[in-house]
Every structure is written in structure tokens, then in C-alpha cells.
Amino acid sequence: MSDLFSERDPQRVAQKLSALERFATRRDRFLERLDFHALGVQTCREIVMADNYLAETIMFGQLYAQHLADMIALGTQLTSEAKRAA
């Protein structure tokens, strides 16, 4: 999946974010079935790091989606004000 934060289209960001959230849900279900005691320390560490990265990406992705929506609304407002001023 390409980088969520390189997108400028709010609909595309929402699609990518939704796909990422579905992936996180499926991954959680898979990890619940793993026997972490049978895994090596490094493997467990990598799983935790990937979980943290995924959670942060989803959290900041939601903020980014709202930021894009706000910027589009602001751009629309500024455009309409510029037309009235002209």
C-alpha cells in the first residue's frame, strides 16, 4: 500500500485508511491465536513495533483526513470570498 500521507484526495485517504483499519482488525485476530511464548524475543519485539506503527498510522491518518477536509473547506471559503471581493 502506498503512503497514506502522500495523498491529497480526501476520498482516496478515506479508502486507504479504511483498508488499513480492516488490515489491523484481521491482523489482531491472527495475533490473538499466536503462542508468543513459542516465538523468539526479537520476533515478539518486531510484532509489537509493527503494532505500534500501525496504530499510530491509523490514529494520525484520521487526523490527516480531517485536516484535508478542513483545508478543502477553507479553500472553498477563500475562493467564494475572493469572488465577492472582485
MODELLER restraints for C-alpha pairs under 7 A, 6 or more apart:
rsr = mdl.restraints
at = mdl.atoms
rsr.add(forms.Gaussian(group=physical.xy_distance, feature=features.Distance(at['CA:4:A'], at['CA:13:A']), mean=6.27, stdev=0.5))
rsr.add(forms.Gaussian(group=physical.xy_distance, feature=features.Distance(at['CA:4:A'], at['CA:16:A']), mean=6.52, stdev=0.5))
rsr.add(forms.Gaussian(group=physical.xy_distance, feature=features.Distance(at['CA:7:A'], at['CA:13:A']), mean=6.24, stdev=0.5))
rsr.add(forms.Gaussian(group=physical.xy_distance, feature=features.Distance(at['CA:10:A'], at['CA:65:A']), mean=6.04, stdev=0.5))
rsr.add(forms.Gaussian(group=physical.xy_distance, feature=features.Distance(at['CA:10:A'], at['CA:68:A']), mean=6.07, stdev=0.5))
rsr.add(forms.Gaussian(group=physical.xy_distance, feature=features.Distance(at['CA:10:A'], at['CA:69:A']), mean=6.50, stdev=0.5))
rsr.add(forms.Gaussian(group=physical.xy_distance, feature=features.Distance(at['CA:13:A'], at['CA:65:A']), mean=6.33, stdev=0.5))
rsr.add(forms.Gaussian(group=physical.xy_distance, feature=features.Distance(at['CA:14:A'], at['CA:65:A']), mean=6.76, stdev=0.5))
rsr.add(forms.Gaussian(group=physical.xy_distance, feature=features.Distance(at['CA:17:A'], at['CA:58:A']), mean=6.68, stdev=0.5))
rsr.add(forms.Gaussian(group=physical.xy_distance, feature=features.Distance(at['CA:17:A'], at['CA:61:A']), mean=6.54, stdev=0.5))
rsr.add(forms.Gaussian(group=physical.xy_distance, feature=features.Distance(at['CA:21:A'], at['CA:58:A']), mean=6.90, stdev=0.5))
rsr.add(forms.Gaussian(group=physical.xy_distance, feature=features.Distance(at['CA:36:A'], at['CA:44:A']), mean=6.82, stdev=0.5))
